[in-house]
Structures are given as C-alpha cells and as structure tokens.
Amino acid sequence: MNEFDEVWKREEVESPCVKLCVIHEKSGLCMGCYRSRYEIAGWSRLTPEARTDLMQVLPERAPLVKGSRRKRRS
C-alpha cells in the first residue's frame, strides 16, 4: 500500500455494490449485490454491525436472482 492509498483508507464496511444496478422483478433484489432497494438506500445510515450482518446474508440471496435475466432479442 502506498501513501496515497493510506490517505483514502477507511475503517468502515464497504458497500457490496458491483455497479450492476438492476432490480430483479420477482425478488425485489439487486442482481449485482443482492440487496433490496431499501437496503441500498439506507446503507449510509447503517451501523458497522448492521452492515456486517447484512453482508453475511447476501451470498444466500444469490439463487433468488441467478439465471433470471431476460434473453436478448434475436
């Protein structure tokens, strides 16, 4: 890690956002990070403990949106 990186280092739980912001119609979850729109909107107000708890359940939500994208038109 260089000096520049050290300046921007934060002691907080980083957002799980992967910049694939598409809400799955049936589950209501983002297809990129698996959070609900309410969890996304409220992320900045969550405590570090609440963020950590949420991060731990996100992988379990993946099956709710996998393989559910629309097919492209021919």
Backbone bond lengths (Angstrom), bond angles and torsions (degrees), N, CA, C in turn:
res aa  C-N    CA-C-N  psi(-1)  N-CA   C-N-CA  omega(-1)  CA-C   N-CA-C  phi
1 M - - - 1.448 - - 1.534 107.90 -
2 N 1.326 117.18 131.16 1.454 120.26 179.27 1.533 111.08 -94.00
3 E 1.325 117.15 177.79 1.471 121.88 -177.85 1.524 111.69 -59.16
4 F 1.316 116.79 -41.16 1.461 120.90 -178.85 1.523 111.00 -61.03
5 D 1.319 116.97 -44.90 1.459 121.15 179.15 1.524 111.17 -62.39
6 E 1.309 116.47 -37.82 1.462 121.16 -178.46 1.535 110.96 -63.77
7 V 1.328 117.59 -36.78 1.465 121.98 179.53 1.526 110.76 -62.42
8 W 1.326 117.26 -38.01 1.460 121.35 -175.30 1.519 113.52 -92.67
9 K 1.313 117.17 -0.95 1.464 121.14 -179.41 1.527 109.44 -65.86
10 R 1.324 116.88 134.59 1.456 121.78 -179.81 1.513 109.41 -123.19
11 E 1.284 115.59 147.45 1.455 121.83 178.49 1.523 109.69 -98.93
12 E 1.310 116.90 60.30 1.456 120.73 178.54 1.513 109.56 -143.90
13 V 1.300 115.85 162.07 1.460 121.10 178.35 1.529 107.33 -74.45
14 E 1.323 116.14 118.60 1.458 121.32 -178.93 1.526 111.18 -71.16
15 S 1.294 115.48 152.04 1.459 121.98 177.84 1.529 110.18 -64.15
16 P 1.324 117.49 143.73 1.462 120.28 177.33 1.531 113.03 -81.78
17 C 1.318 117.17 5.25 1.466 121.58 -177.19 1.531 110.92 -57.00
18 V 1.330 115.75 133.24 1.463 121.89 176.63 1.531 110.58 -117.02
19 K 1.328 115.33 15.12 1.470 123.92 177.41 1.529 112.91 60.15
20 L 1.327 115.18 36.71 1.455 123.04 172.49 1.522 104.76 -123.82
21 C 1.315 115.75 73.06 1.463 122.06 -169.69 1.528 111.41 -91.18
22 V 1.323 114.85 84.03 1.459 121.97 177.43 1.520 106.70 -131.19
23 I 1.327 116.21 121.76 1.461 119.61 -179.51 1.525 109.62 -85.83
24 H 1.313 116.04 122.96 1.459 123.16 178.57 1.525 108.10 -69.26
25 E 1.309 116.05 126.43 1.464 121.57 -172.63 1.524 113.47 -59.23
26 K 1.315 117.41 -47.85 1.471 120.00 -174.87 1.525 113.13 -75.29
27 S 1.316 117.90 -43.25 1.470 120.05 -175.60 1.523 112.84 -87.12
28 G 1.336 117.21 -24.19 1.456 120.45 -176.20 1.523 113.18 76.60
29 L 1.338 116.51 13.78 1.461 121.31 -178.62 1.525 110.67 -104.69
30 C 1.327 115.30 150.69 1.463 120.30 174.51 1.522 108.09 -68.09
31 M 1.318 116.99 134.87 1.459 120.92 -178.72 1.525 112.37 -75.76
32 G 1.325 117.29 -11.24 1.455 120.52 178.29 1.514 113.27 -93.06
33 C 1.346 116.77 -47.45 1.471 119.76 -173.82 1.523 113.56 -114.87
34 Y 1.316 117.70 -7.40 1.473 124.27 176.69 1.532 113.93 70.95
35 R 1.335 117.50 16.50 1.465 119.57 174.81 1.519 109.45 -92.60
36 S 1.329 115.68 155.88 1.461 120.12 173.48 1.527 108.40 -77.84
37 R 1.314 117.24 163.91 1.473 119.56 179.18 1.526 110.52 -62.18
38 Y 1.324 117.72 -29.99 1.467 120.88 179.04 1.529 111.02 -72.35
39 E 1.327 115.95 -36.71 1.465 119.99 176.60 1.522 110.85 -68.57
40 I 1.319 116.42 -37.73 1.467 121.02 177.65 1.534 109.52 -64.39
41 A 1.310 116.15 -49.04 1.471 120.96 -177.64 1.527 111.94 -64.28
42 G 1.324 117.55 -33.71 1.449 120.82 -176.75 1.512 115.64 -94.12
43 W 1.341 117.49 1.70 1.461 121.35 -175.30 1.534 112.46 -52.42
44 S 1.306 117.57 -45.41 1.468 120.21 -175.34 1.524 112.85 -66.83
45 R 1.317 117.79 -18.53 1.460 121.16 179.89 1.525 113.54 -96.75
46 L 1.330 117.55 -4.74 1.461 120.66 -179.55 1.529 111.33 -75.87
47 T 1.300 115.44 147.94 1.462 120.56 173.79 1.527 108.43 -72.97
48 P 1.321 117.47 160.63 1.472 119.10 176.20 1.526 112.23 -56.93
49 E 1.326 117.44 -36.55 1.466 120.96 179.56 1.526 110.98 -66.17
50 A 1.323 116.49 -42.27 1.468 120.88 179.20 1.531 110.60 -66.45
51 R 1.327 117.07 -38.21 1.469 120.65 177.03 1.527 110.34 -63.25
52 T 1.321 116.80 -44.61 1.461 121.17 179.69 1.521 110.62 -62.20
53 D 1.327 117.02 -43.64 1.470 121.04 178.73 1.519 110.43 -60.95
54 L 1.313 117.02 -44.54 1.465 120.99 -179.97 1.526 110.69 -64.43
55 M 1.325 117.25 -43.07 1.465 120.91 -179.87 1.529 111.43 -58.87
56 Q 1.306 116.81 -32.93 1.465 120.23 -178.14 1.524 112.85 -72.56
57 V 1.328 118.82 -27.20 1.472 120.14 -179.23 1.529 113.07 -92.19
58 L 1.322 117.80 -14.52 1.465 119.84 -176.91 1.527 113.57 -58.35
59 P 1.333 120.71 -44.15 1.478 119.15 179.78 1.527 113.30 -58.80
60 E 1.314 117.48 -30.08 1.468 120.86 179.54 1.532 111.65 -68.56
61 R 1.321 116.49 -20.20 1.467 120.99 -178.41 1.530 113.21 -85.61
62 A 1.305 117.58 -14.93 1.462 121.65 -175.76 1.531 113.25 -50.79
63 P 1.334 119.61 -44.77 1.470 118.94 -178.87 1.531 113.84 -61.26
64 L 1.321 117.49 -19.53 1.465 120.48 -179.31 1.521 112.63 -71.47
65 V 1.342 117.55 -19.42 1.465 120.31 -178.44 1.524 113.58 -122.94
66 K 1.318 119.14 -12.93 1.460 121.16 -177.46 1.522 111.62 -65.71
67 G 1.334 113.91 140.60 1.462 120.01 177.48 1.511 113.84 67.92
68 S 1.319 115.73 21.18 1.460 118.66 -175.10 1.515 113.85 -112.55
69 R 1.305 117.22 6.96 1.465 119.54 179.00 1.509 109.96 -71.56
70 R 1.321 113.61 151.04 1.471 118.31 177.70 1.515 110.11 -69.51
71 K 1.308 115.89 150.07 1.457 120.58 175.98 1.524 109.24 -79.77
72 R 1.314 114.95 147.64 1.461 119.22 177.48 1.520 110.40 -72.79
73 R 1.300 113.45 151.99 1.468 118.55 176.94 1.527 110.23 -72.35
74 S 1.287 115.65 146.21 1.477 119.98 178.93 1.491 111.78 -81.89
